[in-house]
Amino acid sequence: MKCPKCGSEYAYQDGSLWTCPECAHEWNEAEGAQENPAQDEGVRDANGNQLANGDSVTLIKDLKVKGSSSTVKSGTKVKNIRLVEDAVDGHNISCKIDGIGAMYLKSEFVRKA
């Protein structure tokens, strides 16, 4: 079961409650089942923050550019992102990166700036 507060996959059961080791949130199983569907709505970054069109994000991992020998370095700030409804191979963010050009990113490799 995922944590309904931060979305961590490392939640564990402690007696009758579930506990998240990352944010210390505790909940019962019925509460988690009700809150999890709301967690899946929208696009969220690596920290679980809701992303919207026009947001700025920062890469948290070095990413190789497919079809090129260049790499986008961790810490690169990307401004004015656009969310893609029909994810292209799991890539749900469309953006332009200075020096690279237009590309798609996965939300799991960015954090809201």
Residue, then its C-alpha position, 0 to 999 in steps of 0.5 A: m500500500k502506498c502512503p496517502k500523504c506522500g505516495s511512498e511505496y515503503a509504507y509498512q503495517d504496524g499493528s492495526l495502522w499503516t506507517c510511512p517511514e518517509c513522512a511519518h504519516e500513520w493511517n488505517e487501511a480504510e482511510g488509505a483505500q479512500e485517499n489513494p485514488a485522489q493521489d493518482e489524479g494529475v501529474r506529480d513530481a518525484n516528491g509527490n507535488q502536483l504539477a501544472n502547465g507553466d510550472s518550472v521543474t528541476l531535473i534530479k538525475d542525469l538523463k541521456v538524450k535519445g538519438s544523441s550523444s549529449t546528456v542533460k545534467s542533474g540540476t538543470k532547470v526547465k521553465n514553462i512545462r506542458l503536461v501531456e495527457d496521452a503519455v508518450d512511452g511514459h513521458n508525461i511532460s513536454c518542454k524545451i531545454d536550452g542547448i538541447g531543444a524540445m523533448y519529453l520528460k518523465s515526471e519521476f525524474v523532476r521536482k517542482a522548482 
